[in-house]
Amino acid sequence: MNILRKQFLAHVAQTSPSPMLVEVARAEGSFFYTPEGKRYYDLVAGVSVSNVGHANPAVIKAVQEQTARYMHVMVYGEMVEAPQVEYAAKIASLLPGELESVYFVNSGAEAVEGALKLAKRFTGRTEMISMRRAYHGSTHGAMSMMGAPEGEEWKNAFRPLLPDVQAIEFNDFAQLERITHRTACVLAEPVQGEAGVRPPVAGYLEALRKRCNEVGALLIFDEIQTGMGRTGTMFALQKYGVVPDIVCLAKAFGGGMPLGAFVARHEIMDTLQTNPVLGHITTFGGHPVCCAAGLAALNYLLNNKITEAVEHKGALYENLLRDHPAVREIRRAGLLLAVELGAPELLYRLMELFKEAGILSDWFLYCDTAFRISPPLTISDDEVRESAALIRACLDRL
């Protein structure tokens, strides 16, 4: 083992006892490369972060130019900083309804934390409802909203968590009655990601929106993984035609830099200004370099019509893989796919075969029988075909 890998194990806190230990020397487009020159197809994209591809020239240019101007001054306070203002205005112009007040934070978990606080502050209520098999982050509040039963494996070791939280079953119309006049908010992913890519059934999100309206609860959409073009529209809420009260963004939102946001209409967001003043603040949220990167990535998606090709590329993967005898099912929303094998032991073996073949994929927190395909949205049709051929060759060896 080389010195860098030894130092990695000794000094970089580990999240599992068995890291991949693949060293990254550089990355470009849909690929990353080891110091030895081995090429890997990146079919994870940093868990839907690198939507415009690695080392995108437009993003690099924006970062370099903003870094030369200024980096950190004082983000949250009284300062007017162009990258933050321009990005917020652009996002507001693309979101439907009155979702026009953007609160920048540093990550998806932070966006969820801020949204939960905002919902409690605006409604004056305490009960919060999540969905079973939901994943929203690892901080205390976000973890509290990880839906039982699968979430219990993570939650039990860290209790007590937030009180007055309950989980209902995603896509279960009958359980919507559990949303009541005590409920401050319902937090839902429009497409459940870590459950193994579970889209909403017809009419469910509309019924969820209607029930929240009936009882005065706020509807929060976690678009951290589905936003910024991943499902074939800029935001999944557009794909399904349902507008929440608050939307959480992160991952690809920063163009590869750490950035998140929660967005609401002014009537809701403005409650954070008083009683108390500074009720929610952040040192680095909306960092100008991160905002410059995010805006450049968003403009790249728009100017090159990247999102318009997402459905075609996702369908191409599906068509190239679904007839393999090892594949039980493919669940898909745009370029977010779960390829179901039906057994954990097959999946774990496939991960080793992928590593040999030069493919980076992984499984889902609540679904260890399916592997993920979520490459950069800029992946070409030829790269889809080549990577699908490599996947099929690995599946042949199971």
C-alpha positions as CSV (number, residue, x, y, z in Angstrom):
1,M,0.0,0.0,0.0
2,N,1.4,3.4,-1.0
3,I,2.1,6.2,1.5
4,L,-1.0,8.3,0.5
5,R,-3.4,5.4,1.0
6,K,-1.8,4.7,4.4
7,Q,-2.2,8.3,5.4
8,F,-5.8,8.2,4.2
9,L,-6.6,5.3,6.5
10,A,-4.7,6.8,9.4
11,H,-5.9,10.4,9.2
12,V,-9.1,10.7,7.2
13,A,-12.1,9.7,9.3
14,Q,-13.7,6.6,7.8
15,T,-17.4,6.0,7.3
16,S,-17.1,2.3,6.8
17,P,-14.6,-0.5,7.6
18,S,-14.1,-1.3,3.9
19,P,-13.4,1.8,1.7
20,M,-12.7,1.3,-2.0
21,L,-9.2,2.8,-1.8
22,V,-9.2,3.9,-5.4
23,E,-7.0,6.9,-5.7
24,V,-8.2,9.7,-7.9
25,A,-5.5,11.6,-9.9
26,R,-7.7,13.6,-12.2
27,A,-11.3,13.7,-13.6
28,E,-12.8,14.9,-16.9
29,G,-16.2,14.6,-18.4
30,S,-17.7,11.2,-17.5
31,F,-14.4,9.7,-16.2
32,F,-11.9,9.8,-13.5
33,Y,-8.4,8.4,-13.6
34,T,-6.0,6.8,-11.1
35,P,-2.3,7.8,-10.9
36,E,-1.5,4.6,-12.8
37,G,-3.8,5.9,-15.6
38,K,-6.7,3.5,-15.2
39,R,-9.9,5.0,-16.4
40,Y,-13.2,4.7,-14.5
41,Y,-16.7,5.5,-15.8
42,D,-18.2,7.6,-13.1
43,L,-21.7,6.3,-12.9
44,V,-22.4,7.9,-9.5
45,A,-21.3,11.5,-10.3
46,G,-20.6,12.2,-6.7
47,V,-24.2,11.1,-5.9
48,S,-25.7,13.3,-8.6
49,V,-23.4,16.2,-8.0
50,S,-21.3,16.4,-11.2
51,N,-24.2,17.0,-13.6
52,V,-22.2,19.1,-16.0
53,G,-19.3,16.6,-16.0
54,H,-15.9,16.7,-14.3
55,A,-13.6,19.7,-15.0
56,N,-16.2,21.5,-17.0
57,P,-14.4,24.5,-18.5
58,A,-17.3,26.9,-17.9
59,V,-17.4,26.1,-14.2
60,I,-13.6,26.2,-13.9
61,K,-13.5,29.7,-15.5
62,A,-16.2,31.0,-13.2
63,V,-14.4,29.7,-10.1
64,Q,-11.0,31.1,-11.2
65,E,-12.5,34.6,-12.1
66,Q,-14.5,34.8,-8.8
67,T,-11.5,33.6,-6.7
68,A,-9.4,36.4,-8.2
69,R,-12.1,39.0,-7.3
70,Y,-12.8,37.9,-3.7
71,M,-13.5,34.7,-1.8
72,H,-15.0,35.1,1.6
73,V,-16.0,38.6,2.9
74,M,-19.2,38.2,5.0
75,V,-21.8,36.1,3.3
76,Y,-24.8,36.4,5.6
77,G,-25.3,39.9,7.0
78,E,-25.6,43.1,5.1
79,M,-23.2,42.6,2.2
80,V,-24.4,42.5,-1.4
81,E,-22.4,40.0,-3.4
82,A,-23.1,39.6,-7.2
83,P,-22.6,35.8,-7.5
84,Q,-25.1,35.2,-4.8
85,V,-27.7,37.7,-6.0
86,E,-27.4,36.6,-9.6
87,Y,-27.7,33.0,-8.8
88,A,-30.7,33.5,-6.5
89,A,-32.5,35.5,-9.1
90,K,-31.8,32.9,-11.8
91,I,-33.1,30.1,-9.6
92,A,-36.2,32.1,-8.7
93,S,-36.9,32.7,-12.4
94,L,-36.9,28.9,-13.1
95,L,-39.0,27.8,-10.1
96,P,-42.8,27.9,-10.4
97,G,-45.2,29.9,-8.3
98,E,-43.9,32.3,-5.7
99,L,-40.8,30.2,-4.8
100,E,-38.5,33.3,-5.1
101,S,-36.8,33.8,-1.8
102,V,-33.5,31.7,-1.7
103,Y,-31.7,31.0,1.6
104,F,-28.2,29.7,0.7
105,V,-26.5,27.1,2.9
106,N,-23.6,24.7,2.5
107,S,-25.2,21.3,2.0
108,G,-28.3,19.3,1.5
109,A,-28.6,18.4,5.2
110,E,-28.3,22.1,6.1
111,A,-31.0,22.9,3.6
112,V,-33.3,20.4,5.3
113,E,-32.4,21.7,8.7
114,G,-33.3,25.2,7.6
115,A,-36.5,24.2,6.0
116,L,-37.7,22.3,9.1
117,K,-36.9,25.3,11.3
118,L,-38.7,27.6,8.9
119,A,-41.8,25.4,8.8
120,K,-42.1,25.3,12.6
121,R,-41.5,29.1,12.8
122,F,-44.1,29.9,10.2
123,T,-46.9,27.6,11.3
124,G,-46.2,27.7,15.1
125,R,-46.7,23.9,15.1
126,T,-44.3,21.1,16.2
127,E,-45.3,17.9,14.5
128,M,-43.3,17.0,11.4
129,I,-44.0,14.1,9.0
130,S,-41.5,12.3,6.8
131,M,-41.8,9.3,4.5
132,R,-40.7,5.8,5.1
133,R,-37.4,4.9,3.4
134,A,-36.6,8.7,3.1
135,Y,-33.0,10.0,3.3
136,H,-32.4,13.6,4.0
137,G,-29.0,13.8,5.6
138,S,-26.9,12.8,8.7
139,T,-27.3,15.8,11.0
140,H,-29.7,15.4,13.9
141,G,-32.7,17.1,12.4
142,A,-32.3,15.6,9.0
143,M,-31.7,12.2,10.5
144,S,-34.8,12.5,12.6
145,M,-36.7,12.7,9.3
146,M,-35.3,9.5,7.9
147,G,-38.3,7.3,7.7
148,A,-38.7,4.1,9.7
149,P,-38.3,1.2,9.5
150,E,-35.1,1.1,7.4
151,G,-33.9,4.4,8.9
152,E,-33.9,2.9,12.4
153,E,-30.5,1.3,11.8
154,W,-29.0,4.8,11.5
155,K,-31.2,6.6,14.0
156,N,-31.1,4.3,17.0
157,A,-27.4,4.8,17.8
158,F,-27.9,8.6,18.0
159,R,-31.2,9.0,20.0
160,P,-32.7,11.1,21.3
161,L,-33.5,12.9,18.1
162,L,-36.2,15.5,17.3
163,P,-39.5,14.8,19.1
164,D,-42.9,14.9,17.5
165,V,-41.8,13.3,14.3
166,Q,-43.6,10.4,12.5
167,A,-43.3,8.7,9.2
168,I,-45.9,7.7,6.7
169,E,-45.6,5.4,3.7
170,F,-44.7,7.0,0.4
171,N,-47.4,6.4,-2.3
172,D,-50.0,5.3,0.3
173,F,-53.0,7.5,-0.2
174,A,-54.8,6.3,2.9
175,Q,-52.0,7.4,5.3
176,L,-52.4,11.0,4.1
177,E,-55.1,11.3,6.8
178,R,-52.3,11.2,9.4
179,I,-51.4,14.7,8.3
180,T,-53.5,16.9,10.6
181,H,-53.9,20.4,12.0
182,R,-51.0,19.6,14.4
183,T,-48.7,19.1,11.4
184,A,-46.1,21.8,10.7
185,C,-44.8,20.2,7.6
186,V,-44.5,17.1,5.5
187,L,-41.0,16.4,4.0
188,A,-40.9,14.3,0.9
189,E,-38.6,13.5,-2.0
190,P,-40.6,13.7,-5.3
191,V,-38.7,10.6,-6.3
192,Q,-37.3,8.5,-3.4
193,G,-33.6,8.1,-4.0
194,E,-32.0,5.9,-1.4
195,A,-35.1,3.7,-1.3
196,G,-33.9,2.5,-4.8
197,V,-35.4,5.1,-7.1
198,R,-39.1,5.0,-6.3
199,P,-41.2,7.5,-8.4
200,P,-44.6,8.7,-7.2
201,V,-47.6,6.8,-8.4
202,A,-50.1,8.7,-10.5
203,G,-51.9,11.3,-8.4
204,Y,-50.0,10.8,-5.2
205,L,-48.1,14.1,-5.0
206,E,-51.3,16.0,-6.0
207,A,-53.2,14.3,-3.2
208,L,-50.3,15.1,-0.8
209,R,-50.4,18.7,-1.8
210,K,-54.2,18.8,-1.4
211,R,-54.1,17.3,2.1
212,C,-51.4,19.8,3.2
213,N,-53.6,22.6,1.9
214,E,-56.6,21.3,3.9
215,V,-54.9,21.3,7.2
216,G,-52.5,24.2,6.7
217,A,-49.3,22.1,6.8
218,L,-46.3,23.2,4.7
219,L,-45.2,20.8,2.0
220,I,-41.4,20.6,1.6
221,F,-39.8,18.8,-1.4
222,D,-36.3,17.5,-1.0
223,E,-34.9,18.0,-4.5
224,I,-31.3,17.6,-3.3
225,Q,-30.7,14.6,-5.6
226,T,-33.5,15.2,-8.2
227,G,-32.9,18.8,-8.9
228,M,-30.8,20.5,-11.5
229,G,-32.0,18.4,-14.4
230,R,-31.5,14.9,-13.1
231,T,-35.0,13.6,-13.8
232,G,-35.4,15.2,-17.2
233,T,-36.8,18.6,-16.1
234,M,-34.8,21.2,-14.2
235,F,-36.7,20.3,-11.0
236,A,-38.7,17.1,-10.5
237,L,-41.6,19.2,-9.2
238,Q,-42.0,20.4,-12.8
239,K,-42.0,16.8,-14.0
240,Y,-44.9,16.0,-11.7
241,G,-46.7,19.3,-11.8
242,V,-46.9,19.9,-8.0
243,V,-45.5,23.1,-6.3
244,P,-44.4,22.8,-2.7
245,D,-44.2,25.5,-0.1
246,I,-40.5,25.0,0.4
247,V,-37.9,23.2,-1.9
248,C,-34.5,22.1,-0.8
249,L,-31.6,22.1,-3.2
250,A,-28.0,20.9,-3.0
251,K,-25.6,18.4,-4.7
252,A,-25.5,19.5,-8.4
253,F,-26.8,23.0,-7.2
254,G,-23.2,24.0,-6.5
255,G,-21.7,22.8,-9.8
256,G,-19.2,20.6,-7.9
257,M,-18.7,23.1,-5.1
258,P,-20.4,22.7,-1.6
259,L,-23.7,24.7,-1.8
260,G,-27.3,24.2,-0.8
261,A,-30.4,26.2,-0.4
262,F,-34.0,26.2,0.7
263,V,-36.4,28.3,-1.3
264,A,-39.9,29.6,-0.3
265,R,-42.3,32.4,-1.0
266,H,-41.6,35.6,0.9
267,E,-44.5,35.2,3.2
268,I,-42.9,32.2,4.7
269,M,-39.2,33.0,4.4
270,D,-39.5,36.5,5.9
271,T,-40.5,35.0,9.3
272,L,-36.8,34.3,9.8
273,Q,-36.1,38.0,10.0
274,T,-37.7,38.6,13.4
275,N,-38.6,37.1,16.7
276,P,-35.7,36.4,17.0
277,V,-33.5,38.4,14.6
278,L,-30.8,36.1,13.3
279,G,-32.9,33.1,14.0
280,H,-31.1,31.2,11.2
281,I,-27.6,32.2,10.2
282,T,-24.6,30.6,8.4
283,T,-21.0,31.7,8.0
284,F,-20.3,30.2,4.6
285,G,-23.7,29.7,3.1
286,G,-23.9,31.3,-0.3
287,H,-20.1,31.6,-0.6
288,P,-19.4,33.7,-3.7
289,V,-17.1,31.1,-5.3
290,C,-19.7,28.4,-4.8
291,C,-22.4,30.5,-6.2
292,A,-20.3,31.4,-9.2
293,A,-19.7,27.7,-9.8
294,G,-23.4,26.9,-9.4
295,L,-24.6,29.7,-11.7
296,A,-22.0,28.7,-14.4
297,A,-23.2,25.1,-14.2
298,L,-26.8,26.1,-14.4
299,N,-26.2,28.3,-17.4
300,Y,-24.3,25.5,-19.0
301,L,-27.3,23.2,-18.6
302,L,-29.6,25.8,-20.1
303,N,-27.4,27.0,-22.9
304,N,-26.5,23.5,-24.1
305,K,-30.0,22.1,-23.6
306,I,-28.5,19.3,-21.5
307,T,-31.7,18.6,-19.5
308,E,-33.7,18.1,-22.7
309,A,-31.6,15.0,-23.6
310,V,-31.7,13.4,-20.1
311,E,-34.8,11.3,-20.7
312,H,-33.4,9.9,-24.0
313,K,-30.1,8.9,-22.3
314,G,-31.9,7.3,-19.3
315,A,-34.1,5.4,-21.7
316,L,-31.1,4.3,-23.7
317,Y,-29.5,2.8,-20.6
318,E,-32.8,1.1,-19.8
319,N,-33.1,-0.4,-23.2
320,L,-29.5,-1.6,-23.3
321,L,-29.7,-3.4,-19.9
322,R,-33.3,-4.6,-19.2
323,D,-33.1,-7.8,-21.3
324,H,-30.1,-9.2,-19.4
325,P,-31.1,-12.3,-17.5
326,A,-29.6,-11.0,-14.3
327,V,-31.7,-7.9,-14.3
328,R,-35.0,-8.3,-12.5
329,E,-36.3,-4.7,-12.9
330,I,-35.1,-1.2,-13.8
331,R,-36.7,1.7,-11.9
332,R,-35.9,5.1,-13.5
333,A,-36.5,8.8,-13.3
334,G,-34.5,10.5,-16.1
335,L,-30.8,9.7,-15.6
336,L,-31.4,8.3,-12.1
337,L,-31.7,4.5,-12.4
338,A,-31.8,1.6,-10.0
339,V,-31.0,-1.7,-11.7
340,E,-32.5,-4.5,-9.6
341,L,-30.7,-7.8,-9.2
342,G,-32.9,-9.2,-6.4
343,A,-30.1,-10.4,-4.0
344,P,-27.5,-8.5,-1.9
345,E,-24.8,-11.1,-2.5
346,L,-25.1,-10.6,-6.3
347,L,-24.8,-6.8,-5.8
348,Y,-21.7,-7.1,-3.6
349,R,-20.0,-9.4,-6.1
350,L,-21.0,-7.0,-9.0
351,M,-19.3,-4.1,-7.2
352,E,-16.0,-6.0,-7.2
353,L,-16.4,-6.8,-10.9
354,F,-17.2,-3.1,-11.6
355,K,-14.0,-2.1,-9.8
356,E,-12.0,-4.4,-12.0
357,A,-13.7,-3.2,-15.2
358,G,-13.3,0.5,-14.5
359,I,-16.9,1.4,-13.4
360,L,-17.8,3.3,-10.3
361,S,-21.3,2.6,-9.1
362,D,-22.9,1.8,-5.7
363,W,-26.1,0.6,-4.1
364,F,-28.7,2.5,-2.2
365,L,-28.9,3.0,1.6
366,Y,-32.3,1.3,1.8
367,C,-31.9,-1.0,-1.2
368,D,-28.9,-3.3,-1.3
369,T,-30.2,-5.4,-4.1
370,A,-30.0,-2.8,-6.9
371,F,-27.1,-0.7,-8.2
372,R,-27.1,3.0,-9.1
373,I,-26.7,4.6,-12.5
374,S,-26.5,8.4,-12.2
375,P,-23.7,9.6,-14.5
376,P,-23.0,13.2,-15.4
377,L,-25.9,14.5,-17.5
378,T,-23.3,15.4,-20.2
379,I,-22.5,11.7,-20.8
380,S,-22.7,11.1,-24.6
381,D,-24.8,8.4,-26.3
382,D,-21.6,6.5,-27.2
383,E,-20.4,6.6,-23.6
384,V,-23.8,5.3,-22.5
385,R,-23.5,2.4,-25.0
386,E,-19.9,1.7,-24.0
387,S,-20.6,1.8,-20.2
388,A,-23.7,-0.4,-20.7
389,A,-21.6,-2.9,-22.6
390,L,-19.1,-3.0,-19.7
391,I,-22.0,-3.5,-17.2
392,R,-23.4,-6.3,-19.3
393,A,-20.0,-8.0,-19.4
394,C,-19.8,-7.8,-15.6
395,L,-23.4,-9.1,-15.2
396,D,-22.3,-12.1,-17.4
397,R,-19.8,-13.0,-14.7
398,L,-22.3,-13.2,-11.9
